[in-house]
Amino acid sequence: MEFIKNTNINFIGKRKFFYIFSCLIIIIGMALIILKGEKNFGVDFIGGDLINVEFNQKIDIVNLRKVISETKIGSFTVQELGTERKNFLIRLPQKTSDIVIDKLRENFGDFIVKGKSIVSPSMSISLRKKAIKAFLIGIIGILIYLTIRFEFKFAVAATIAIFHDLLVVLSFIAFTNKQIDGLVIAALLTIAGYSVNDTVVIFDRIRENLRKTRSSDYISVFNKSINETLSRTLLTVLTTIFVVLVIFIFGGETLKTFSFCLLVGFIVGTYSSIFIASSIVVDWIKKSPTRFKI
């Protein structure tokens, strides 16, 4: 099934515009992240307060989250304990537990605070190190795999595209005042996998077309390859976005930031596969004019 047919769009010819466009988003986003400092991170990374509360009546968890969000304290999580809908575990930013307890009493009457503790920042540092380690191992694995399957130029271009996608997603998190937590890290790793998969499909077609021609007009070959895979690329991203959009709308407050990251990441991953990854390979080969070995 083809979504669109016989396109002849000069994607590579517009690469300088998209380089500038991407750089502007990333520079502004990173500057905003630097200015915000620790405000970028949720409880998972900078520590915070943990309270265990038990109500006298059944409480709807959606309503509970809504009441807590009215305090404007930032990122928090609510976990229901048991099946009676009375006992909840709430993770909050540092030194906000008293504010939340007062707000809950104001809305739900008296209740029991069964436990109140501080999440150690040292645990958060450990989690941060593990997240970075997992990401770097994944990137190295992708770099090795693509070098074996294609060649080094393609591997480096795909890796740069992955970093591009993650930086753009982080920029949009900063633009929308969301916080980075464990779920965001999971979303970023998912985006990295999706991005490289989309890029590999285009690289595969480029390799096929390079083998069929002796032409050194790589811009034409790359444009042809991207146009030939455009229908598949758009169908893939549209079906994926539809599923994530359902999660974003109906998945509840806990999954809002996670699904938002996936929405942005899948769109940006498709964009970078078309406009960034292939363009980097073309510019690289133009500066070192040797034929591809694939």
N, C-alpha and C positions, 0 to 999 in steps of 0.2 A: 504493500500500500504506500503510495506517495502522496504526501500532503501538498507539496508544490512541485511543479515539473519545469525542466529546461530553464533554470535560472542562469544568468550570466553576470553576476554581481562582482565588481572589482573590490573584494574584501582587502586584499593585500595592498592595493593602491591607496587605501584610506588608513593605513596602519599608523602613520605619524599622528593623525588626529586622535586616534584611540589611545596611543601611548600617552599623549598629553592629558586626555580626559581621565584615564586611570590614575596617572600620577597626581593630578589635582585632588581627586577623591581621597587617595591614600595619604597625601601630605596633610590635608585638612583634618582627616580622621585621626591620624597619629598625633598631630599637634593637640587636638582636643583630648585625646587619651592622656597625653603627658600632663596637660593642665589639670585634669581631674584627679590624677594620682590614684590613691586608694579607693576613691569613690567609684572607680570602674569595676571593682571586684565585689563579689557577693560573700556570704558567710563562709563558703567552702574555702576561700583563699585568704581571708584576713581575720578569720575567727569571728566570734559574736556571742550572743546569748541564746540559751536553750531553755525553754520552759515546757513543763508537762502540766496541762490543765484538765480538770474534770468538771463538767457542768452538771447541774441538777436535772436538766431536761435535755432532750435530743436536739442537736444543733446541726443544721445543714452546713457542710464544709464549704460550699460555695459562698454562702452568706457570711461565714466566719472569715474567709479570705477577703471578702468585700469590706468588712468592718475594719480589719487590720490595715488594708490598703489605704483607708481614709486617714490614717495617721501620717502618711507620707514619709515613712521611715526608710524606704528603699526596698531592696530585695529581701524576701523572706520565703520560707516554705512551711506548709502545714501538712502534717501527716496524721491520719486518723488511726487510733489504736483500738483494736477490737472491733466488734460489730454493733455496739449499742449506740454509736454516734454521740457519745458523751465525753470520751477521752481523746485528747489531741496532743501531739508533740509539735511545738512551734520553734523554728530556727529563725533568729532575728539578728540584725546588725548590732554591733557593740553598744552597750549602755542604752538600749531601747526597751528592755523588758518591762520596766515600770510603766512606761508610756502605754504599751500595748495592754498590760493588765488593767490599767485604769479605763482604757477605751472599751475593753471587753466587759468590765463590770457595768459600765455606763449603758451598754446595749443589751446584755444578757442577764444582768443581775449578779448576785453573788455566786461564786464557784470556788472550787478547791485548787490551789496551786500545789500539785503533788511533788514538783521538783523544779529547781531553778539552778542553772549552772552556766559556766562560761566555756565555750568551745575554744580550745587552746590554739593560738596562732601557729604553734610549732607543728600541729597536725596539718594545718593548711599549707605550710611550707613544704612538707613532705608530699602532699597531694600535688602541689604545683610542680615539683621536681619529677614526679612520676608522669604527669601529663606531658611535660616537655620531652622526657625521655621516650615515651611512647610515640610522640609525633616525629622525633628525629629518626628513630628506628624505621618508622614507616616511610619517611622521605628517602632515606638511604636505600631501603628495599626497592622503592619505585625507581630510583635513579639507576640502580644495578640492572633491574629487569628491563627497563627501556633501552639501556645501553646494549644489552645482549640482543634484544628483539629488533631494534632499529640501529641506531648508532649514537655516539655521545652527544652530538648536536641536538638531536631530538630529545634525548633524556634530559639535558639541561634546560631546554625550552619548556618542556612539560613541568619540570620542577619549579621553574620561575613562575609559570602560570598558576601552579598550586599556591605558592606564596602570595601571588597577586590576589587570588580569590579569597584567601584567609584574611589578608590585610583589608580588603574591601569590606568583607563581612564585619570585621572588628570596627571599621570606620562607621558602618551603619549602626552598630550597637552604640557607639559613642554619640552619633547624631540623634538617636532616639532615647537617650538616657537610660538604656538598659544596662544590667550588670553582668559581668562574666562570672559564671559559676560552673559546677561540674557538668551540668546539662549542655552548656554552651561549648565546653571542651569536646563533649561527645558529638555535638553538631558539627564542629570544625573538622574533626576526624572523618565524619561521614562525608562532608563536602569535599575533602581532599580526595577521597576514593571516587566520588562521582565525577569530579573534575578530570582526573587522569583517565577515567574510562571514556569519557566523551572525547578527550584529546587523542587517545589511542585509535579510535574509530577513524578520525580524520587523517591521522598519520598513516594508518594502514592503506587508505585510498591514495594518499600521496606516494607511498612506496610503490604501489601497483602502477600508477601512472608514470613514475620516474623510470620504472623498468621497461615500459612500453615505448619510451621516446629517447632519442639521443640529444634532444634540444637542451640548451643551457638557459633557456628562458624560463627560469624557475618561478617567476611571478605568475606566468600563465598556467604552469602546471599546478601550482598550489591553489590558485583561484579555481581552476577546473575541479580539483579534488574537493574543495570546500563546498562548491555548488552542487556537486554530485551527492554529497552526504548531507546536504542542508535539510532535506525533507525528513530524513531519519533523525537528525539532531533535534529539530523542532518538535517532532512527534514525541520523542523521548522526554524532553523537558516539559512539554505541556501535560502529558499524562502524570509525570512525577509531581509537578506543581499542583495539579488538581488534588492528589491524595494529601499532600502537605497542607494545602489550603483548608481541607476538611478538618485536619488535626488542629490547625490554627484557630478555626472558628468554633469547633465543638470539643476540643481536647481539654478544656479547662485552663485555669490560670497557671497551673504548674508547668504546662507544656507551651505556654504562649511564646516565651523567649526562644525556646528550643526550636519550635516550628517556624518562628520568624527568621531565625538564622538559616534554617534549611531553605526557606523560600528565597531569601536573598542569595544564598550560596549556590543554589541550583541555577538560578538565572545568570549569576555572574560566572559560574563555571562554564555554561554554554557560551557566553559572551567571550570569555578568554580563550576557549578552544578555537573559536572562529577568528577572532581579531588579534589575539596576543601570541599564543604559542607558535602558530605557523609563521607569523610575521617575524618572530625572533629568529627562527631557523633561516628564513630568507635573508635577513640582514646579516646574519653570521656568515652565510655562504658567500654573500657579496663582498665581504671584507677579506675572506680567505678563499679565493676562487678555485676550489678543487671540486671535482664531481663527487656526488654522494656514493658511498660504497654499497648501499643497500640494493 
